[in-house]
Amino acid sequence: MMPELGKYAFAVLASYGVSLGLLAVLVLASVARARRMRADLERVEDRSKRHG
């Protein structure tokens, strides 16, 4: 199933690994930011309900 990569095997597999790692970091950062933004929005909405 896996193609023969010969002398480039390490470079190719390392590139795949780095790419997958960066994608994982981007997904985790996006989820964390979305949670922070949702919490900030809820705080602002609660504040406006109390004062408005």
N, C-alpha and C positions, 0 to 999 in steps of 0.2 A: 504493500500500500504506500509506503514512504519511498519517494524517489531517491536514487543514489546521488548524493551530493558531493562525493569525493572530497577533495581537499578544502572545499568551501563549506563543509558541513557545520563547523563551529560558527563561522560568520553568519550563515543563514539562520541557524537555530538561535543564536544569540540575538539576532535582529528580531526574530519572531518573539522571543522572550521579552525583550525590551519594549516592543510594540504592545504586547498584551499587558505588560506591567503599567505602561503609560495610560492605556485605555482604562484599566482598573482604577488608577489614581484619578483620572478625569471623572469617571462615574461616581466614585466616592466623594470627590470634592463637590460635584453637582448636587448630590443628595444632601450633603451636609449644608450647603448653601441654601437649598430649598427649605430645609428644616428651620434654619435661622431666619429666613425671610418670612416663613409662615408664622413663626413665633413673634417676630417683630410686628407683623401685620395684626395679629391678634391683640398684642399690647396696645397698639394704636387704636384699634376698634373698641377695645374695652375702655380706654381713656375717653374716647369721643362719646361713648354711651353714657358715661358717668357725668360728663360735663355738658352734654347736649340735650 
